[in-house]
Amino acid sequence: MQGRVTVRNLLIVDDEPQILNSLKRELKAEGYCIHTAENGRAGLEVIGASDIGVVLSDQMMPQMDGIAFLEEVKRRRPDAIRIMLTAHGSFDSASKAINRSNVFGYLTKPWHSEDLKAFLSRAFEHYELVMENRRLQRLTEEQNEQLQQFNRELESIVRERTAQLTEAVREGIMMMALAAEAKDDETGMHIHRVFNLTLRIGLQLGLGFGEAEQFAFSSMMHDVGKLMIPDEILRNTEDLTDEETEIMKQHTVLGVRMLGSKPFYRIARDIALSHHERWDGNGYPYGLKEESIPLAARIVAVADRFDTLVHPRPYKRKLAIDEARTALRGESGKALDPAILEAFLEMRWDVDDDSRPANPLYERRKQS
């Protein structure tokens, strides 16, 4: 085989030493590793001790003739290529050898040197093809077993993750249902806009789609703690008192409590707790600074701040896109992470609606 170094082991069995010597001389330059035996039993010992690829046996030998010998070779080493060497060349003896031991072919004495060499060369090529096929079959079986084992493990993982996801989604749906009851339509749309902005910013920063999507999904619960804030404070159109402001700030820690302790909501808890922290350390609830603020929370802070600026609230007017972008630049390095803000400002925007950046989910669908 190409690229594979193989030893061509040839066994010659003949009860006449001069025949053995003559064959060895003629085949010396052919590159074979030649083994010899003067009878069938000695030949079988060689078969048991060496990796013989081709057997060339005389037909007429005492005690065990060539047909019986090759038949036993077939039983012990079925892949070895068997060749009969006969002085008679009769059709009867050849047919018996073919039928009983499935010989590859037979040669007659005296032989022609070039015919002998060509015949043995074809025999070894056939043997190597058979052995390569065996190797590939074993390799395929091993790979199939590995693949089946991988599939079994994958199915187990999928079942486990599906159960976890089902439980998490059920809890998420319950929380979002509570949020929808407590918020008006405009606030509900804010949640979806922040999802889209968070996803787009994550991709702009070079995050993988799965990670960016996880950040985006978790961003939808960034203000879930406001469910625990009194409506008279949430809907107040006047400036909040210092006491009311402190109560409002509690929505971050309240949100973490509502999100529980399941691993699935770890990122959502980071966002709920830290999306009002500031890059300069003057945020709340803990005054975290710069990269000590979780990445997901820093991304959501930009998305949330932008959406708040460009949409009306009871206590403020909405800003035009350019006004909002200018306002955000003024918060770079203060409230907002400069690198994340710069990535946001570099994002491509939909030409039909300049109030929102291009939706990557829509872009993926268009390209598929």
Secondary structure, DSSP 8 states (H G I E B T S, - for coil): -TT-----EEEEE-S-HHHHHHHHHHHGGGT-EEEEESSHHHHHHHHHHS---EEEEES--SSS-HHHHHHHHHHH-TTSEEEEEESS--HHHHHHHHHHH--SEEEESS--HHHHHHHHHHHHHHHHHHHHHHHHHHHHHHHHHHHHHHHHHHHHHHHHHHHHHHHHHHHHHHHHHHHHHHS-HHHHHHHHHHHHHHHHHHHHTT--HHHHHHHHHHHTTTTGGGGGS-HHHHT--S---HHHHHHHHTHHHHHHHHT-S-GGGHHHHHHHHHTT--TTS--SSS---GGGS-HHHHHHHHHHHHHHHHS-BTTB----HHHHHHHHHHTBTTTB-HHHHHHHHT--B-TT-TTSB--HHHHHHHH-
